[in-house]
Amino acid sequence: MSSAVVIPAAGLGLRLGGETPKAFREVGGDSLLVHAVRGLKAATAADLVCFVVAVPPGSEETVGKELTPYVGDARLIVVAGGAERPASVRAALDVVPIDGIDCILVHDAARAFVPADAIERVVAAVRAGAEAVVPVVPVTDTIKRVGPTGDVVDTPDRSTLVAVQTPQGFAPDVLRRAHAAGADAAVTDDAMMCERIGVTVRTVEGSPDAFKVTRPQDLLLAEALLAERRI
Ligand code: C5P
């Protein structure tokens, strides 16, 4: 069987600053999106036959030309993203082919440096029967819940908390059902949409390298990571 990957890359990246949308910011001479696509392609166990990328409206053609050299013989479809992440994923999901795909990955362009073994763990768990799978890493900060005034309500036991990354992996019909149920402003990932329709989400080990480029200092970390990999 084969997998398809949906890549939401339509965010403006306001927290990162600058004029260029986040997925097109460059690290080591290539955009975050190119790094993300290359990383996915290198994870051979993912058997990726189709890449669907959601980009800022108007940039579909340019991005299509930029990514074509990196997808090999896989199919590449570039669509206009939406105003929020779930809308971008939905637009991409709508054009993922149905036949022959047993796993759909959803991967943030901003997590450009996820290593192949983390991707492969996600795909393996879906193929082993999980309906929804997320890669996770331990939380290092103490996390507190706060109320509307900013005062602390309580402190969840840190040993029960994990930080969630992408790619997240799904049985295709489950992801489609989750998106058909709709999203609201509180939705921050696709696994959460699956939880809402009663699907059990399984965790696998993620990677510190799969951090999300969000703030300017993350670009420095990304440059350092890339330099280390190129040694
Ligand atoms: O903003 P945040 O870092 O949470 O975005 C995660 C991913 O979702 C990024 O790759 C971003 O490009 C994508 N996104 C999108 N469409 C939006 C907002 C975010 O594809 N409207």
Residues whose N, C-alpha, C, O or C-beta is under 5 A from the ligand:
A	BS01	C5P	P8 A9 A10 G11 A23 A54 G81 G82 A83 E84 R85 S88 D108 A109 A110
